[in-house]
Amino acid sequence: KVHRWHQRGRGARYGSRLTALQRKGRQQSIAQPRQVCMYRARGHTRYSLEEIGGYFGGRDHTTVMHAQRTVTSKRAADPELDRVLASLEQRLGVAEAVPARG
């Protein structure tokens, strides 16, 4: 489930609560952890864009697409973020991402 990714992963690292990530707010302190959670949910589950967006405060599927592009871009440009995400994925036992969907 999407909430398990948050509880065991990035959201906990940021100190953000699941309920905060599911709200409509756009504060940077919540938006960045939410984007990372969306990125991880999209890359490591088979949930659709709509399902992931709906879980995170009823957001549109394009918001999930934006989160995925943003985190991918930031991860490539920021070795520290890449290291943190790789470490987190290793800790959670994520061998590799779910194959991309058409």
Summary of the structure (lengths in Angstrom):
residues: 102
radius of gyration: 12.4
end to end distance: 21.8
largest distance: 34.0
contacts: 274
relative contact order: 0.15
helix: 69%
strand: 0%
